[in-house]
Amino acid sequence: MSDARKIGVLVFPGACLLDLAGPLEVFAEANQRGRQYEVQTLSVSGEDVTASMGLRIPVDASAFEAGHFDMVLVAGGEIFPASPVTAPLVEAARHLSARTHRLASICTGAFVLGAAGLLNSHTATTHPDHAAELATRHPTVMVRTDSSYVKSGTVYSSGCFTAAIDLALALFAEEHGTTEAREVARSLIVFQQRRTHRAPHSELLTGIVPRNNALRELLQHINEDPVGPHTLADLAAYAHMSPRQLSRLFRAELNTTPQKYVESTRFAVAKALIESGHSVAFASANAGFGTPEALRRSFVTHTGFSPSEYLRQQRPPHRSGRTSLG
């Protein structure tokens, strides 16, 4: 694979195998579709390491002996931030950062980049449970928790497992376009429901991945927090555009309006909650609808049924062992 895009993956004892499996499956699926990605696992010493759940992770080379990469992913693991990042691992991250076009941390891998000074003056994210600690340890880093992944220059970071898949799809989309990234996502059948009040599907799966970066970030903002205030003025301010500019962009790229997109996102969240057994009142509150009645109207608009009627339509008919004569 002489023309392959090279991916380096920095691992260490206690790395989380699950955090790596998701994003690497994205590139494995891309290879099945004719792309060429070559993955090389790296450790400080070049020796195999044991993952957090006890399995051995085979290592191809020492980080200090590897060549150049198109992208380097730094694994996460519960070992950080529970313990300090070791000096050799810090030096390995710095060494690799000078030998890659794009550097990305997965979950608590952000603590490795932070300890190496590679997040200084950057915006970054990590597992939501550890975001405050990352901000405390590295005060020059602007830590966000409202996005599944963050791009800051050539440095990327993601939250946990499903967010790392989002990141991998975004990295792939930068090289091969969002249309092909959507196909990879569909092939993986990626389903993401990160918290009950968040949109249940990645934008890549719904087929809505705009070319405009500001609009793409805005959609992610809406999907991550559908409960938030999302008036046209609020959305325009977030995207640093005028309301008129934003409306034109939505129409050109998505063939809809900002208000309709917000309503559709909220409906998707509410529908998933109701299908999971939550009440209309709970779903309306956690999806951003002001009242249960507003959610009921949205259900009728989208499905033709009220929530209770919709659920009845979804249930298979009950079959007893008796034949009814009445």
VEXZAVEX-812799 format. One record per residue (C-alpha): residue number from 1; x, y, z. Coordinates in steps of 0.1 Angstrom, whole numbers, padded with zeros to 4 digits. Example, Ala and Ser with C-alpha at 12.3 -4.5 7.8 and 13.67 -1.06 7.14 Angstrom:
% residues 2
+------+-------+-------+-------+
| doro |    px |    py |    pz |
+------+-------+-------+-------+
|    1 |  0123 | -0045 |  0078 |
|    2 |  0137 | -0011 |  0071 |
+------+-------+-------+-------+
//
This chain:
% residues 326
+------+-------+-------+-------+
| doro |    px |    py |    pz |
+------+-------+-------+-------+
|    1 |  0000 |  0000 |  0000 |
|    2 |  0026 |  0025 | -0011 |
|    3 |  0000 |  0052 | -0016 |
|    4 | -0017 |  0045 |  0017 |
|    5 | -0025 |  0072 |  0042 |
|    6 | -0005 |  0064 |  0073 |
|    7 | -0022 |  0065 |  0107 |
|    8 | -0001 |  0062 |  0139 |
|    9 | -0019 |  0052 |  0171 |
|   10 | -0001 |  0059 |  0203 |
|   11 | -0010 |  0034 |  0230 |
|   12 |  0002 |  0028 |  0266 |
|   13 | -0005 |  0003 |  0294 |
|   14 | -0041 |  0009 |  0305 |
|   15 | -0053 |  0023 |  0272 |
|   16 | -0090 |  0017 |  0265 |
|   17 | -0094 | -0007 |  0237 |
|   18 | -0130 |  0003 |  0231 |
|   19 | -0120 |  0039 |  0224 |
|   20 | -0097 |  0027 |  0197 |
|   21 | -0119 |  0001 |  0181 |
|   22 | -0146 |  0025 |  0170 |
|   23 | -0125 |  0050 |  0151 |
|   24 | -0102 |  0024 |  0136 |
|   25 | -0133 |  0006 |  0122 |
|   26 | -0141 |  0037 |  0103 |
|   27 | -0108 |  0035 |  0084 |
|   28 | -0111 | -0003 |  0081 |
|   29 | -0145 |  0002 |  0064 |
|   30 | -0130 |  0029 |  0042 |
|   31 | -0104 |  0003 |  0030 |
|   32 | -0132 | -0021 |  0022 |
|   33 | -0146 |  0007 | -0001 |
|   34 | -0113 |  0011 | -0020 |
|   35 | -0094 |  0036 |  0001 |
|   36 | -0060 |  0029 |  0015 |
|   37 | -0053 |  0035 |  0052 |
|   38 | -0024 |  0018 |  0069 |
|   39 | -0025 |  0017 |  0107 |
|   40 |  0006 |  0014 |  0128 |
|   41 |  0003 |  0010 |  0166 |
|   42 |  0031 |  0027 |  0186 |
|   43 |  0042 |  0026 |  0222 |
|   44 |  0070 |  0044 |  0240 |
|   45 |  0093 |  0013 |  0240 |
|   46 |  0079 | -0005 |  0209 |
|   47 |  0067 | -0034 |  0231 |
|   48 |  0032 | -0046 |  0233 |
|   49 |  0010 | -0031 |  0260 |
|   50 | -0020 | -0044 |  0281 |
|   51 | -0053 | -0026 |  0276 |
|   52 | -0074 | -0016 |  0306 |
|   53 | -0096 | -0046 |  0302 |
|   54 | -0067 | -0070 |  0302 |
|   55 | -0062 | -0078 |  0266 |
|   56 | -0028 | -0074 |  0249 |
|   57 | -0025 | -0046 |  0223 |
|   58 |  0001 | -0056 |  0196 |
|   59 |  0025 | -0028 |  0189 |
|   60 |  0043 | -0023 |  0156 |
|   61 |  0071 |  0001 |  0166 |
|   62 |  0084 |  0026 |  0191 |
|   63 |  0070 |  0061 |  0187 |
|   64 |  0106 |  0073 |  0186 |
|   65 |  0115 |  0050 |  0157 |
|   66 |  0084 |  0055 |  0135 |
|   67 |  0084 |  0077 |  0104 |
|   68 |  0060 |  0104 |  0094 |
|   69 |  0022 |  0100 |  0095 |
|   70 | -0008 |  0117 |  0079 |
|   71 | -0025 |  0115 |  0112 |
|   72 | -0017 |  0104 |  0147 |
|   73 | -0044 |  0093 |  0172 |
|   74 | -0035 |  0092 |  0210 |
|   75 | -0055 |  0067 |  0229 |
|   76 | -0074 |  0074 |  0261 |
|   77 | -0078 |  0053 |  0293 |
|   78 | -0090 |  0056 |  0328 |
|   79 | -0054 |  0057 |  0339 |
|   80 | -0056 |  0094 |  0331 |
|   81 | -0064 |  0116 |  0349 |
|   82 | -0062 |  0092 |  0378 |
|   83 | -0024 |  0093 |  0376 |
|   84 |  0001 |  0117 |  0361 |
|   85 |  0012 |  0113 |  0325 |
|   86 |  0046 |  0098 |  0325 |
|   87 |  0076 |  0117 |  0311 |
|   88 |  0084 |  0091 |  0284 |
|   89 |  0048 |  0092 |  0271 |
|   90 |  0049 |  0130 |  0271 |
|   91 |  0081 |  0129 |  0250 |
|   92 |  0066 |  0103 |  0227 |
|   93 |  0036 |  0126 |  0220 |
|   94 |  0058 |  0156 |  0213 |
|   95 |  0080 |  0135 |  0190 |
|   96 |  0050 |  0123 |  0170 |
|   97 |  0034 |  0158 |  0169 |
|   98 |  0064 |  0170 |  0148 |
|   99 |  0059 |  0141 |  0124 |
|  100 |  0022 |  0142 |  0115 |
|  101 | -0001 |  0165 |  0096 |
|  102 | -0029 |  0160 |  0121 |
|  103 | -0028 |  0151 |  0157 |
|  104 | -0059 |  0138 |  0176 |
|  105 | -0067 |  0127 |  0211 |
|  106 | -0094 |  0102 |  0219 |
|  107 | -0113 |  0107 |  0252 |
|  108 | -0087 |  0111 |  0280 |
|  109 | -0059 |  0110 |  0255 |
|  110 | -0063 |  0148 |  0258 |
|  111 | -0045 |  0146 |  0291 |
|  112 | -0014 |  0132 |  0272 |
|  113 | -0015 |  0161 |  0247 |
|  114 | -0021 |  0185 |  0275 |
|  115 |  0009 |  0173 |  0295 |
|  116 |  0030 |  0176 |  0264 |
|  117 |  0020 |  0212 |  0259 |
|  118 |  0003 |  0203 |  0226 |
|  119 | -0030 |  0218 |  0236 |
|  120 | -0017 |  0251 |  0248 |
|  121 | -0039 |  0280 |  0235 |
|  122 | -0061 |  0254 |  0217 |
|  123 | -0097 |  0245 |  0221 |
|  124 | -0102 |  0209 |  0231 |
|  125 | -0126 |  0183 |  0246 |
|  126 | -0124 |  0151 |  0265 |
|  127 | -0147 |  0128 |  0284 |
|  128 | -0174 |  0150 |  0301 |
|  129 | -0166 |  0136 |  0335 |
|  130 | -0130 |  0148 |  0332 |
|  131 | -0134 |  0181 |  0314 |
|  132 | -0131 |  0202 |  0346 |
|  133 | -0099 |  0184 |  0356 |
|  134 | -0084 |  0190 |  0321 |
|  135 | -0093 |  0227 |  0324 |
|  136 | -0078 |  0229 |  0359 |
|  137 | -0045 |  0212 |  0349 |
|  138 | -0041 |  0232 |  0317 |
|  139 | -0056 |  0267 |  0321 |
|  140 | -0045 |  0279 |  0287 |
|  141 | -0067 |  0252 |  0271 |
|  142 | -0103 |  0262 |  0263 |
|  143 | -0121 |  0231 |  0272 |
|  144 | -0155 |  0225 |  0256 |
|  145 | -0181 |  0199 |  0266 |
|  146 | -0208 |  0209 |  0240 |
|  147 | -0193 |  0190 |  0211 |
|  148 | -0185 |  0154 |  0205 |
|  149 | -0152 |  0164 |  0189 |
|  150 | -0133 |  0196 |  0185 |
|  151 | -0109 |  0208 |  0157 |
|  152 | -0084 |  0235 |  0166 |
|  153 | -0060 |  0241 |  0138 |
|  154 | -0044 |  0207 |  0131 |
|  155 | -0051 |  0194 |  0166 |
|  156 | -0083 |  0174 |  0172 |
|  157 | -0099 |  0160 |  0203 |
|  158 | -0129 |  0139 |  0210 |
|  159 | -0151 |  0126 |  0239 |
|  160 | -0155 |  0089 |  0245 |
|  161 | -0163 |  0060 |  0223 |
|  162 | -0191 |  0072 |  0200 |
|  163 | -0176 |  0107 |  0199 |
|  164 | -0143 |  0091 |  0187 |
|  165 | -0163 |  0076 |  0158 |
|  166 | -0176 |  0111 |  0149 |
|  167 | -0140 |  0123 |  0150 |
|  168 | -0128 |  0096 |  0127 |
|  169 | -0156 |  0102 |  0102 |
|  170 | -0148 |  0139 |  0102 |
|  171 | -0111 |  0132 |  0096 |
|  172 | -0121 |  0109 |  0067 |
|  173 | -0145 |  0135 |  0053 |
|  174 | -0117 |  0161 |  0052 |
|  175 | -0098 |  0139 |  0028 |
|  176 | -0126 |  0123 |  0008 |
|  177 | -0157 |  0144 |  0012 |
|  178 | -0188 |  0142 |  0033 |
|  179 | -0208 |  0121 |  0007 |
|  180 | -0183 |  0092 |  0010 |
|  181 | -0181 |  0097 |  0048 |
|  182 | -0219 |  0093 |  0050 |
|  183 | -0216 |  0060 |  0031 |
|  184 | -0189 |  0048 |  0055 |
|  185 | -0211 |  0058 |  0084 |
|  186 | -0241 |  0039 |  0070 |
|  187 | -0220 |  0009 |  0063 |
|  188 | -0210 |  0009 |  0100 |
|  189 | -0246 |  0014 |  0110 |
|  190 | -0234 |  0040 |  0136 |
|  191 | -0262 |  0048 |  0161 |
|  192 | -0254 |  0075 |  0186 |
|  193 | -0275 |  0085 |  0216 |
|  194 | -0250 |  0100 |  0239 |
|  195 | -0274 |  0113 |  0265 |
|  196 | -0312 |  0111 |  0267 |
|  197 | -0316 |  0148 |  0258 |
|  198 | -0293 |  0147 |  0228 |
|  199 | -0301 |  0140 |  0192 |
|  200 | -0300 |  0102 |  0186 |
|  201 | -0282 |  0101 |  0153 |
|  202 | -0250 |  0115 |  0139 |
|  203 | -0255 |  0141 |  0112 |
|  204 | -0235 |  0119 |  0089 |
|  205 | -0262 |  0092 |  0091 |
|  206 | -0291 |  0115 |  0085 |
|  207 | -0274 |  0127 |  0053 |
|  208 | -0271 |  0163 |  0066 |
|  209 | -0234 |  0172 |  0065 |
|  210 | -0230 |  0207 |  0051 |
|  211 | -0199 |  0218 |  0033 |
|  212 | -0197 |  0251 |  0053 |
|  213 | -0177 |  0247 |  0084 |
|  214 | -0196 |  0272 |  0105 |
|  215 | -0229 |  0256 |  0096 |
|  216 | -0215 |  0221 |  0103 |
|  217 | -0205 |  0233 |  0138 |
|  218 | -0239 |  0249 |  0143 |
|  219 | -0257 |  0217 |  0135 |
|  220 | -0235 |  0198 |  0160 |
|  221 | -0243 |  0225 |  0186 |
|  222 | -0281 |  0220 |  0180 |
|  223 | -0278 |  0182 |  0181 |
|  224 | -0257 |  0182 |  0212 |
|  225 | -0281 |  0205 |  0231 |
|  226 | -0316 |  0206 |  0216 |
|  227 | -0330 |  0219 |  0248 |
|  228 | -0310 |  0251 |  0246 |
|  229 | -0324 |  0285 |  0233 |
|  230 | -0322 |  0282 |  0196 |
|  231 | -0341 |  0312 |  0182 |
|  232 | -0329 |  0325 |  0148 |
|  233 | -0311 |  0353 |  0166 |
|  234 | -0293 |  0328 |  0190 |
|  235 | -0283 |  0306 |  0161 |
|  236 | -0270 |  0334 |  0140 |
|  237 | -0249 |  0348 |  0169 |
|  238 | -0234 |  0313 |  0175 |
|  239 | -0225 |  0311 |  0138 |
|  240 | -0212 |  0346 |  0137 |
|  241 | -0236 |  0356 |  0109 |
|  242 | -0266 |  0377 |  0104 |
|  243 | -0300 |  0360 |  0106 |
|  244 | -0305 |  0366 |  0069 |
|  245 | -0272 |  0351 |  0060 |
|  246 | -0279 |  0320 |  0082 |
|  247 | -0313 |  0315 |  0067 |
|  248 | -0299 |  0317 |  0031 |
|  249 | -0272 |  0292 |  0041 |
|  250 | -0297 |  0267 |  0056 |
|  251 | -0318 |  0270 |  0024 |
|  252 | -0288 |  0265 |  0001 |
|  253 | -0272 |  0236 |  0019 |
|  254 | -0300 |  0219 |  0037 |
|  255 | -0331 |  0230 |  0018 |
|  256 | -0348 |  0240 |  0051 |
|  257 | -0350 |  0268 |  0076 |
|  258 | -0331 |  0271 |  0109 |
|  259 | -0364 |  0269 |  0128 |
|  260 | -0375 |  0237 |  0110 |
|  261 | -0341 |  0221 |  0116 |
|  262 | -0343 |  0228 |  0153 |
|  263 | -0379 |  0214 |  0155 |
|  264 | -0370 |  0183 |  0136 |
|  265 | -0340 |  0177 |  0158 |
|  266 | -0361 |  0181 |  0189 |
|  267 | -0387 |  0158 |  0175 |
|  268 | -0361 |  0131 |  0169 |
|  269 | -0350 |  0133 |  0205 |
|  270 | -0385 |  0132 |  0218 |
|  271 | -0395 |  0103 |  0196 |
|  272 | -0365 |  0083 |  0208 |
|  273 | -0374 |  0090 |  0245 |
|  274 | -0411 |  0081 |  0240 |
|  275 | -0401 |  0049 |  0222 |
|  276 | -0378 |  0041 |  0252 |
|  277 | -0409 |  0043 |  0275 |
|  278 | -0407 |  0079 |  0288 |
|  279 | -0438 |  0100 |  0293 |
|  280 | -0448 |  0128 |  0270 |
|  281 | -0441 |  0153 |  0297 |
|  282 | -0406 |  0140 |  0303 |
|  283 | -0399 |  0138 |  0265 |
|  284 | -0411 |  0174 |  0259 |
|  285 | -0390 |  0187 |  0287 |
|  286 | -0358 |  0169 |  0277 |
|  287 | -0361 |  0175 |  0240 |
|  288 | -0367 |  0213 |  0241 |
|  289 | -0404 |  0215 |  0236 |
|  290 | -0420 |  0241 |  0258 |
|  291 | -0451 |  0220 |  0267 |
|  292 | -0464 |  0185 |  0262 |
|  293 | -0490 |  0199 |  0239 |
|  294 | -0463 |  0214 |  0216 |
|  295 | -0448 |  0179 |  0214 |
|  296 | -0481 |  0163 |  0206 |
|  297 | -0486 |  0188 |  0177 |
|  298 | -0451 |  0179 |  0164 |
|  299 | -0459 |  0142 |  0166 |
|  300 | -0490 |  0147 |  0145 |
|  301 | -0471 |  0168 |  0120 |
|  302 | -0443 |  0143 |  0116 |
|  303 | -0462 |  0110 |  0119 |
|  304 | -0499 |  0117 |  0115 |
|  305 | -0505 |  0103 |  0150 |
|  306 | -0504 |  0115 |  0186 |
|  307 | -0477 |  0100 |  0208 |
|  308 | -0500 |  0074 |  0222 |
|  309 | -0515 |  0065 |  0188 |
|  310 | -0479 |  0063 |  0174 |
|  311 | -0469 |  0038 |  0201 |
|  312 | -0499 |  0017 |  0194 |
|  313 | -0490 |  0016 |  0158 |
|  314 | -0455 |  0004 |  0166 |
|  315 | -0466 | -0025 |  0189 |
|  316 | -0471 | -0059 |  0173 |
|  317 | -0507 | -0073 |  0177 |
|  318 | -0512 | -0093 |  0208 |
|  319 | -0518 | -0130 |  0202 |
|  320 | -0533 | -0152 |  0228 |
|  321 | -0537 | -0189 |  0228 |
|  322 | -0575 | -0186 |  0224 |
|  323 | -0597 | -0177 |  0194 |
|  324 | -0621 | -0149 |  0200 |
|  325 | -0657 | -0157 |  0192 |
|  326 | -0669 | -0122 |  0200 |
+------+-------+-------+-------+
//
